[in-house]
Amino acid sequence: MVTRRTQKIGETMRHTIGELLQRHVKDPRIGFVTITAVRVSPDLSKAHVYYTVLGDEKESKGTHAGLLSAAPFLRTETARRIRMKTIPELEFHVDDTPVKAQRVDEIIDEIHHQDASDPLRLPPVAAEIDTMLRRAVEMIDSATSVGVVCHIGPDGDAFGSLLGAAMALDARGVRVQASWDGDPVELPAQYSFLPGADLLTPAKQFRPADVGLALDCASADRMGVLRERIEKAGAVINIDHHVSNTKFGVLNIVDTTATSTAELVLQLLVRMGADITPEIATCLYTGLVTDSGRFGYEAVTPRTHATAAFLLQRGVDVADISQRIYESYTFPYLKVLGRALDHAQLLDDPEMVVSYLTDADMKEFGVSWDDTDDVIDTVRMIREADVAVLLKEREDGKWKGSLRSKGDTDVGKVAQKLGGGGHRLAAGFDSELGLDDTIAAVKRELKA
């Protein structure tokens, strides 16, 4: 029989055991465990500890064995911390409630899929992703400081995810640093309307925190100079949607069915109990609309649109965001776009359209790298080729390559072979070769 007293003791034990596992138990057999409940017998002689763990059956068995080994320590230390006179025996049980709950959500969604009376509901994610998101909330809740970073050369998804997460954490009273490998760490003109820029920290001033949050980074080296400082955090949470993600974190929330990282950040913030303000919603919608190609890419699903609807209900001004991102180019952009189109070549064997911009081109027209992000979207519009390639020269003579496909070619795999990464239809890489040799390398990998 559950009484108010045993219920209170069980909840206190749940928090205590969870903290002990995260901070003090180092058994490598124990995976990513979340203590979901503790049921204490009326005489306090036994405590049934329910938990979830990520991974397959082997991972589950290893975790269970590790928990049994740690039971004496967990038992005595829990009793000491909460000052219990009677020390209950701990019995561990796998909790399958999340899986069942996920199925219930799916059934409810099936029943109400045509019901527009609840436009505020956030679409569900897979059970395993949900478990990891809840584990991330526990890790963040136990932290007093969080460092949030995104990848080098941020795009709309990186900016939106970074600032949305930073504002939500700041509102909770958490000491937060938000940054990327750049100098200066400032929003480019295209994204200068995004709120939360006051939370940005110069990369040189970024310090290790209790928890490091890596957003939209397919690999650790995408954090650039901030990698070492993030890895010095007490724990690193890696949130991303790239197929090429190397899962470099302590906790890896990698959902390749998500159209953007912003979707996953929203799922995390909702589980944190964060107030999704119009400012936060604006940032996350920006990430969603840019990484989905204005909802035109292959990766867009009903969940993408449901997420957008959720954000719109929280005050997003769609027209304003669209105009600021896609209809606010400067006149020099038109000139540099014309130069890129003039450089364009239609090649065969394999068929692709290739263009480039030199460092001299960009200096001639007074545009920055950020100003040229959308040039590739114009180059890819021709019907004669499935693959589009844009190469941009850095000041040091190295080249940054952007790859796009209309659907027949997995350019993500091509980029990986060239040392980069990304998605099936949109990817990028860096090259230390000359222009002609870089184009030849791309052709070679496309034909492989």
C-alpha positions in Angstrom: 0.0 0.0 0.0 1.3 3.4 -1.0 1.0 6.1 1.7 1.9 9.8 1.6 4.9 9.0 3.7 6.3 6.2 1.5 5.5 8.2 -1.6 7.5 11.2 -0.3 10.4 8.9 0.7 10.3 7.2 -2.7 10.5 10.5 -4.6 13.4 11.7 -2.4 15.2 8.5 -3.0 14.6 8.7 -6.8 16.3 12.1 -6.9 19.2 11.0 -4.7 19.9 7.8 -6.5 19.8 9.5 -9.8 22.3 12.1 -8.7 24.6 9.4 -7.2 24.6 7.5 -10.4 25.4 10.5 -12.5 28.1 11.9 -10.3 29.6 9.1 -8.2 29.1 5.7 -9.8 31.8 5.1 -12.5 31.0 1.5 -13.5 31.4 1.3 -17.3 28.7 -1.3 -17.5 26.1 1.2 -16.5 24.7 3.0 -19.5 22.5 6.1 -19.8 20.2 5.4 -16.9 17.1 7.4 -15.8 15.5 6.5 -12.4 11.8 6.8 -13.1 10.3 5.8 -9.8 11.1 4.3 -6.4 8.4 2.4 -4.6 9.0 1.9 -0.9 7.3 -0.8 1.2 5.2 0.3 4.1 7.7 -1.1 6.7 10.6 0.6 4.7 12.3 -2.8 4.4 12.4 -2.7 0.6 12.7 -0.1 -2.1 11.8 -1.1 -5.7 13.9 1.1 -8.0 12.5 1.5 -11.6 14.7 2.7 -14.3 15.1 3.1 -18.1 18.3 2.6 -20.0 19.2 3.4 -23.6 20.5 0.7 -25.9 19.9 -2.9 -26.8 19.4 -6.0 -24.6 23.2 -6.4 -24.0 23.4 -2.8 -22.8 20.3 -3.4 -20.6 21.9 -6.6 -19.0 25.2 -4.8 -18.4 23.5 -1.9 -16.8 21.4 -4.2 -14.5 24.6 -6.0 -13.4 26.3 -2.7 -12.7 23.4 -1.4 -10.7 23.4 -4.6 -8.6 27.1 -4.1 -7.9 26.5 -0.5 -6.9 23.5 -1.3 -4.7 25.4 -1.4 -1.4 27.0 2.0 -2.0 23.7 3.5 -3.3 21.8 2.1 -0.3 24.1 3.4 2.4 24.8 6.7 0.8 21.1 7.4 0.0 20.2 6.6 3.6 22.9 8.9 4.9 21.9 11.8 2.7 18.2 11.7 3.5 18.9 10.6 7.1 16.9 7.4 7.2 17.0 5.3 10.3 15.8 2.2 8.4 17.9 1.4 5.3 15.7 -0.4 2.7 17.1 -3.1 0.5 17.2 -1.9 -3.1 15.7 -4.0 -5.9 16.1 -2.8 -9.5 13.5 -3.2 -12.2 13.5 -2.0 -15.9 10.6 0.4 -16.4 8.8 -0.1 -19.8 6.4 2.7 -19.1 8.0 5.1 -21.7 7.5 2.6 -24.5 3.9 2.0 -23.5 3.3 5.8 -23.2 4.7 6.3 -26.6 2.3 3.8 -28.1 -0.6 5.5 -26.2 0.5 8.8 -27.8 0.5 7.2 -31.2 -3.0 5.8 -30.7 -4.3 9.2 -29.5 -2.7 10.9 -32.5 -4.3 8.3 -34.8 -7.7 9.0 -33.3 -7.4 12.8 -33.4 -5.3 13.3 -36.5 -8.1 15.3 -38.1 -9.0 17.2 -34.9 -7.9 20.8 -35.2 -9.2 21.7 -31.7 -5.8 21.3 -30.1 -3.3 23.2 -32.3 -0.9 23.6 -29.4 0.2 20.0 -29.1 3.9 19.3 -29.8 4.3 16.3 -32.1 5.8 13.2 -30.4 9.2 11.8 -31.0 10.5 8.2 -30.9 10.5 6.6 -27.5 14.3 6.3 -27.4 14.7 10.0 -28.3 12.2 10.9 -25.6 14.1 9.0 -23.0 17.4 10.7 -23.9 15.7 14.1 -23.9 14.4 13.5 -20.3 17.9 12.3 -19.3 19.3 15.6 -20.7 16.7 17.5 -18.6 18.0 15.7 -15.5 21.6 16.6 -16.4 20.8 20.3 -17.0 18.6 20.5 -13.8 21.6 19.4 -11.7 23.9 22.0 -13.3 24.5 25.6 -12.2 26.2 26.6 -15.5 25.7 25.5 -19.1 27.9 26.3 -22.1 26.0 26.2 -25.4 27.9 26.0 -28.8 27.1 25.5 -32.4 29.2 24.7 -35.4 31.8 26.9 -37.2 30.2 29.1 -39.8 26.7 28.9 -38.3 23.6 28.8 -40.5 20.0 29.6 -39.6 19.5 26.3 -37.8 22.6 26.8 -35.7 21.9 30.4 -34.8 18.2 29.7 -34.0 19.0 26.6 -31.9 21.8 28.3 -30.0 19.9 31.4 -29.1 16.6 29.6 -28.4 18.3 27.3 -25.9 20.4 30.1 -24.4 17.3 32.3 -23.7 15.4 29.4 -22.1 18.3 28.5 -19.9 18.8 32.1 -18.9 15.2 32.4 -18.0 15.6 29.5 -15.6 18.4 31.3 -13.7 21.1 29.1 -15.1 24.5 30.8 -15.9 24.7 30.3 -19.6 27.4 31.0 -22.2 26.5 30.8 -25.9 29.1 30.9 -28.6 30.8 29.5 -31.7 34.3 29.5 -33.2 34.3 33.0 -34.7 35.8 36.4 -34.3 33.8 38.4 -33.7 30.9 36.3 -32.3 28.2 38.4 -33.8 25.1 37.7 -35.8 25.4 38.4 -39.6 23.0 41.0 -41.1 20.7 38.3 -42.4 20.0 37.1 -38.9 20.5 40.3 -36.9 16.8 40.4 -36.1 17.1 37.3 -33.9 16.6 38.0 -30.1 19.1 36.7 -27.5 22.3 38.2 -29.0 23.0 39.8 -25.6 23.7 36.3 -24.3 26.5 35.6 -26.8 30.0 35.1 -25.3 33.2 35.8 -27.3 35.0 32.5 -28.1 38.1 33.7 -26.3 36.1 34.3 -23.1 34.2 31.0 -23.2 34.9 28.8 -20.1 34.1 25.2 -19.3 30.7 24.7 -17.6 29.0 22.0 -15.6 27.2 20.9 -18.8 28.3 21.5 -22.4 25.5 21.6 -25.0 26.7 21.0 -28.6 24.0 21.9 -31.1 23.9 21.0 -34.8 27.5 19.7 -34.7 28.0 16.5 -36.8 31.4 15.9 -35.2 33.4 17.4 -32.3 35.8 19.2 -34.6 32.9 21.2 -35.9 33.1 23.2 -32.7 36.5 24.4 -33.7 38.5 26.2 -31.0 35.7 25.6 -28.5 35.9 21.9 -28.7 38.5 21.6 -25.9 36.5 23.8 -23.6 33.3 22.0 -24.2 35.0 18.6 -23.6 36.2 19.9 -20.2 32.6 20.3 -19.1 31.2 17.9 -16.5 29.1 16.3 -19.3 28.6 16.9 -23.0 25.1 16.7 -24.5 25.2 16.4 -28.3 21.9 17.4 -30.0 21.9 17.0 -33.8 20.0 15.6 -36.8 22.9 14.9 -39.2 23.2 11.3 -40.5 27.0 11.7 -40.3 27.0 12.6 -36.6 29.9 10.8 -34.8 28.1 10.7 -31.4 30.9 12.4 -29.5 28.9 13.3 -26.4 28.3 11.7 -23.1 24.6 11.8 -24.2 23.9 11.8 -27.9 20.4 13.0 -28.9 20.8 12.4 -32.7 17.5 12.1 -34.5 18.0 11.9 -38.2 14.3 12.0 -38.9 14.2 15.6 -37.6 14.3 18.3 -40.3 16.4 20.6 -38.1 18.2 20.7 -34.8 15.8 23.4 -33.7 13.0 20.8 -33.6 15.0 18.8 -31.1 15.9 21.8 -29.0 12.2 22.7 -28.8 11.4 19.1 -27.6 14.1 19.6 -24.9 12.8 23.0 -23.8 9.2 21.7 -23.5 10.4 18.8 -21.3 12.3 21.3 -19.2 9.1 23.1 -18.6 10.4 26.3 -20.3 8.0 29.0 -21.3 8.2 29.1 -25.1 8.1 32.9 -25.5 7.6 34.6 -28.9 11.4 35.4 -28.8 12.3 31.7 -28.3 9.7 30.6 -30.8 11.2 33.1 -33.4 14.7 31.6 -33.0 13.5 28.0 -33.3 11.2 28.8 -36.3 14.1 30.4 -38.0 16.1 27.2 -37.6 13.2 25.1 -38.9 12.4 27.2 -41.9 16.0 27.6 -43.1 17.0 24.0 -42.7 13.9 22.8 -44.4 14.4 25.0 -47.4 11.2 26.9 -46.6 9.5 23.5 -46.1 10.5 22.4 -49.6 13.2 19.8 -48.9 12.8 16.0 -49.1 13.3 15.7 -45.3 10.1 17.7 -44.5 7.5 15.5 -42.8 4.1 16.1 -41.2 6.0 16.4 -37.9 7.9 19.4 -39.4 4.7 21.2 -40.2 3.2 20.3 -36.8 6.3 21.8 -35.1 5.9 24.9 -37.2 2.3 25.2 -36.1 3.2 24.8 -32.5 5.7 27.7 -32.8 3.3 29.9 -34.8 0.8 29.6 -31.9 3.5 31.1 -29.7 3.8 34.4 -31.5 6.0 33.8 -34.6 5.7 36.5 -37.3 6.1 34.4 -40.4 6.0 37.2 -42.9 8.6 39.3 -41.0 11.0 36.4 -40.7 10.6 35.4 -44.3 11.2 39.0 -45.5 14.3 39.4 -43.2 15.9 36.1 -44.3 15.0 35.9 -47.9 14.1 39.4 -49.1 16.7 41.6 -47.5 19.8 41.2 -49.7 22.0 44.1 -50.3 22.8 45.4 -53.8 26.4 44.1 -53.6 24.9 40.6 -53.2 23.3 40.9 -56.6 26.7 41.8 -58.1 28.5 38.8 -56.5 25.6 36.5 -57.5 26.1 37.7 -61.0 29.8 36.9 -60.8 29.0 33.4 -59.5 26.5 32.8 -62.3 29.1 34.1 -64.8 31.6 31.5 -63.4 29.1 28.7 -63.6 29.8 25.7 -65.8 27.7 22.7 -66.8 29.9 19.6 -66.7 29.2 16.1 -67.8 30.5 12.7 -66.7 29.1 13.1 -64.1 26.5 15.8 -64.9 26.8 18.7 -62.4 26.8 22.5 -62.4 29.8 24.1 -60.8 30.6 27.6 -59.8 33.0 29.5 -57.6 33.8 32.8 -55.9 37.3 33.9 -55.2 38.4 35.9 -52.3 39.1 38.7 -54.7 35.5 38.5 -56.0 34.1 39.0 -52.5 36.5 41.8 -51.7 35.7 43.6 -55.0 32.0 43.8 -54.1 32.5 44.2 -50.4 30.6 41.2 -49.3 31.4 38.7 -46.5 31.2 35.0 -46.5 27.9 35.1 -44.6 26.4 37.3 -47.4 27.0 34.5 -50.0 25.3 31.6 -48.1 22.3 31.6 -50.5 24.2 31.7 -53.8 24.2 27.9 -54.0 20.4 27.9 -53.9 20.3 29.9 -57.2 23.1 27.8 -58.8 21.1 24.6 -58.1 17.9 25.7 -59.9 18.9 24.5 -63.3 17.1 21.4 -64.6 20.0 19.9 -66.6 22.0 18.6 -63.5 21.1 16.9 -60.3 24.1 18.1 -58.4 25.2 21.7 -57.8 28.6 22.7 -56.4 29.7 26.1 -55.2 33.3 26.7 -54.1 34.3 29.8 -52.1 37.9 30.8 -51.5 39.1 31.8 -48.1 41.7 34.5 -47.5 44.3 31.7 -46.9 43.7 30.2 -50.3 41.7 27.2 -49.1 38.3 26.5 -50.5 34.9 25.8 -48.8 32.6 23.6 -50.9 28.8 23.4 -50.8 27.0 20.5 -52.4 23.3 20.2 -53.2 21.3 17.4 -54.9 17.8 17.4 -56.2 17.3 13.8 -55.0 19.2 11.3 -57.2 22.6 11.7 -55.5 23.7 11.4 -51.9 26.0 14.4 -51.6 26.4 13.7 -47.9 28.5 10.6 -48.7 30.5 12.6 -51.2 31.2 15.3 -48.7 32.3 12.7 -46.1 34.8 11.2 -48.5 36.2 14.7 -49.0 36.5 15.3 -45.2 33.2 17.0 -44.7 29.7 16.0 -43.9 26.0 16.9 -43.9 22.8 15.5 -45.2 21.8 13.4 -48.2 20.8 16.4 -50.3 22.9 19.2 -48.7 26.4 18.9 -47.5 29.8 20.7 -47.4 33.5 20.2 -47.1 36.8 22.1 -46.9 39.7 21.7 -49.4 43.3 22.7 -49.3 43.7 21.9 -53.0 43.5 24.4 -55.8 40.3 25.2 -57.6 40.8 22.8 -60.5 42.0 20.0 -58.3 39.1 20.5 -55.9 36.6 20.2 -58.8 38.4 17.1 -60.0 38.1 15.6 -56.5 34.4 16.2 -56.4 33.9 14.7 -59.9 36.0 11.6 -58.9 33.9 11.0 -55.7 30.6 11.5 -57.6 31.7 8.8 -60.1 32.9 6.4 -57.5 
